[in-house]
Amino acid sequence: MGDSDLDLQTAEDELDDLDTGGDVVLGVLDGTTDPDEWVAHVENDDVLVLNIEGDLSELAAGFARDIRELGGELMHFRDFLVISPPGRDIDTDRLS
């Protein structure tokens, strides 16, 4: 191979330093979890996928506004509420 200015060790170190965001958290939205816990997940850059067990409007009332004010997104999809943190859009293009 010829000379190259590519420093693989440096490139690998930079990849290791990338902040890829939080986790994908699966849960159940049934009113038993403190709404502040869901907000804290979004603040920690987690994506939430919550199975809805009950009335969505009632169950999400304690945290939906806070998440929107943070810049997060909420999307009702089938029996789930998908919540993304600020800067992560929920792509719905393939639903139509």
C-alpha positions as CSV (number, residue, x, y, z in Angstrom):
1,M,0.0,0.0,0.0
2,G,1.1,3.5,-0.7
3,D,1.7,6.3,1.8
4,S,-1.4,7.8,3.2
5,D,-2.2,10.5,5.8
6,L,-4.9,8.3,7.3
7,D,-4.3,7.7,11.0
8,L,-6.6,4.8,11.8
9,Q,-5.9,5.0,15.5
10,T,-7.0,8.6,15.7
11,A,-10.0,7.9,13.5
12,E,-11.0,5.0,15.8
13,D,-10.6,7.2,18.9
14,E,-12.8,9.9,17.4
15,L,-15.5,7.3,16.6
16,D,-15.4,6.1,20.2
17,D,-15.9,9.7,21.4
18,L,-19.0,10.3,19.4
19,D,-22.1,10.9,21.5
20,T,-24.7,8.6,19.9
21,G,-27.4,9.7,22.3
22,G,-29.4,7.8,24.8
23,D,-31.1,4.5,24.8
24,V,-34.4,3.2,23.4
25,V,-36.6,2.5,26.4
26,L,-39.5,0.1,26.2
27,G,-42.2,0.6,28.8
28,V,-45.9,0.5,29.6
29,L,-47.9,3.7,29.9
30,D,-50.6,2.7,32.5
31,G,-50.4,5.5,35.1
32,T,-48.1,3.6,37.5
33,T,-44.9,5.4,36.5
34,D,-44.3,9.0,37.8
35,P,-44.6,11.3,34.8
36,D,-41.4,13.0,35.9
37,E,-39.6,9.7,35.1
38,W,-40.7,9.8,31.5
39,V,-39.5,13.5,31.3
40,A,-36.1,12.5,32.8
41,H,-35.7,9.9,30.1
42,V,-36.2,12.4,27.4
43,E,-33.8,14.9,29.1
44,N,-31.3,12.0,29.1
45,D,-31.7,11.7,25.3
46,D,-33.6,8.5,25.4
47,V,-36.3,7.4,22.9
48,L,-39.4,6.0,24.6
49,V,-41.7,3.4,23.1
50,L,-44.6,3.0,25.6
51,N,-47.4,0.5,25.3
52,I,-50.6,2.4,26.0
53,E,-52.9,0.7,28.6
54,G,-55.8,3.1,29.1
55,D,-56.9,6.5,27.9
56,L,-53.9,8.1,26.2
57,S,-55.0,11.7,26.9
58,E,-55.3,11.0,30.6
59,L,-52.2,9.0,30.8
60,A,-49.9,11.5,29.0
61,A,-51.4,14.6,30.6
62,G,-48.7,14.6,33.3
63,F,-45.7,14.8,30.9
64,A,-46.7,15.6,27.3
65,R,-46.5,19.4,27.6
66,D,-43.2,19.2,29.4
67,I,-41.7,17.0,26.7
68,R,-43.0,19.3,24.0
69,E,-41.6,22.3,25.8
70,L,-38.2,20.6,25.9
71,G,-38.4,20.2,22.1
72,G,-39.3,16.5,22.1
73,E,-41.9,14.8,19.9
74,L,-44.7,12.5,20.8
75,M,-46.4,10.2,18.2
76,H,-49.3,7.8,18.8
77,F,-48.7,4.8,16.6
78,R,-51.1,1.8,17.0
79,D,-51.1,0.9,20.7
80,F,-47.9,2.7,21.4
81,L,-46.7,6.2,22.3
82,V,-43.4,7.0,20.7
83,I,-41.5,9.8,22.3
84,S,-38.2,11.3,21.0
85,P,-35.9,13.8,22.6
86,P,-35.0,17.2,21.1
87,G,-33.1,16.9,17.9
88,R,-34.5,13.4,16.9
89,D,-37.4,13.5,14.6
90,I,-40.0,10.8,14.3
91,D,-40.1,9.8,10.6
92,T,-43.6,8.9,9.6
93,D,-43.0,8.9,5.8
94,R,-43.5,5.2,5.4
95,L,-46.9,5.2,7.1
96,S,-48.8,6.5,4.2
